[in-house]
Amino acid sequence: MLKFNKFPLCVTLINFTNIVLKTLRQGKLNQYFKLFSNVITTINNLYSNLISNFFQEFQSKNLGIREFGVLIKKISDKCFENPIIYLQIKID
């Protein structure tokens, strides 16, 4: 049986919503809107990749609720500094 560490999903999603909105308000996503064809696609891409990255790191490092805040902070700092890290850009 697989062992999954528990984390507060609702709180996690609220945190990532806040991170995405702050990144948008700071204008750090403006240059990527054309790459993704519109604002909503860019935001959805960032949001889903933040969540995916969080979950992968949380599980792979076997983190617990105590490390939740530290991991959220690490991901948000990286996102505010350079959001392209979490944007999946497909080049045809």
C-alpha positions as CSV (number, residue, x, y, z in Angstrom):
1,M,0.0,0.0,0.0
2,L,1.3,3.5,-0.9
3,K,1.8,5.9,2.0
4,F,0.8,9.4,1.3
5,N,1.7,12.3,3.5
6,K,-1.3,14.5,4.3
7,F,-1.4,18.1,3.6
8,P,-4.1,20.8,3.8
9,L,-5.3,20.8,0.2
10,C,-7.8,23.7,0.6
11,V,-5.1,25.9,2.3
12,T,-2.6,24.9,-0.3
13,L,-4.9,25.9,-3.2
14,I,-5.8,29.2,-1.4
15,N,-2.1,29.9,-1.1
16,F,-1.4,29.2,-4.8
17,T,-4.4,31.4,-5.8
18,N,-2.8,34.2,-3.8
19,I,0.6,33.6,-5.4
20,V,-0.8,33.6,-8.9
21,L,-2.8,36.8,-8.3
22,K,0.2,38.6,-6.8
23,T,2.4,37.6,-9.7
24,L,-0.3,38.8,-12.1
25,R,-0.8,42.1,-10.3
26,Q,3.0,42.7,-10.2
27,G,3.0,42.5,-14.0
28,K,5.4,39.6,-14.1
29,L,3.2,37.6,-16.4
30,N,2.5,40.3,-19.0
31,Q,5.3,39.1,-21.3
32,Y,3.9,35.6,-21.4
33,F,0.3,36.4,-22.4
34,K,1.1,36.3,-26.2
35,L,3.0,32.9,-25.8
36,F,-0.1,31.3,-24.3
37,S,-2.6,33.3,-26.5
38,N,-4.4,34.9,-23.6
39,V,-4.4,35.8,-19.9
40,I,-6.6,32.9,-18.6
41,T,-4.4,30.2,-20.3
42,T,-1.3,31.8,-18.8
43,I,-2.8,31.9,-15.3
44,N,-4.1,28.3,-15.6
45,N,-0.8,27.1,-16.7
46,L,1.0,28.8,-13.9
47,Y,-1.5,27.6,-11.3
48,S,-1.5,24.0,-12.3
49,N,2.3,23.8,-12.5
50,L,2.7,25.4,-9.1
51,I,0.4,22.8,-7.6
52,S,2.1,20.0,-9.5
53,N,5.5,21.1,-8.4
54,F,4.3,21.4,-4.8
55,F,2.8,18.0,-4.7
56,Q,5.8,16.3,-6.4
57,E,8.3,17.9,-3.9
58,F,6.0,17.3,-0.9
59,Q,5.8,13.6,-1.8
60,S,9.3,12.9,-3.1
61,K,10.9,14.5,0.0
62,N,8.4,12.8,2.3
63,L,7.5,16.1,3.9
64,G,4.9,16.6,6.6
65,I,2.7,19.4,7.8
66,R,5.5,21.0,9.7
67,E,7.4,21.7,6.4
68,F,4.3,22.9,4.6
69,G,4.9,26.6,5.2
70,V,8.6,26.4,4.2
71,L,7.8,24.7,1.0
72,I,5.0,27.2,0.1
73,K,7.5,30.0,0.8
74,K,10.2,28.5,-1.3
75,I,7.9,28.0,-4.3
76,S,6.3,31.4,-4.0
77,D,9.7,33.2,-3.8
78,K,10.8,31.3,-6.9
79,C,7.6,32.2,-8.7
80,F,7.8,35.9,-7.8
81,E,11.5,36.0,-8.8
82,N,11.0,34.2,-12.2
83,P,7.6,32.8,-13.0
84,I,8.9,31.2,-16.3
85,I,10.2,28.4,-14.1
86,Y,6.6,27.3,-13.6
87,L,5.2,28.0,-17.0
88,Q,5.3,25.2,-19.5
89,I,6.0,26.7,-22.9
90,K,5.5,24.4,-25.9
91,I,7.6,25.4,-28.9
92,D,6.3,23.9,-32.2
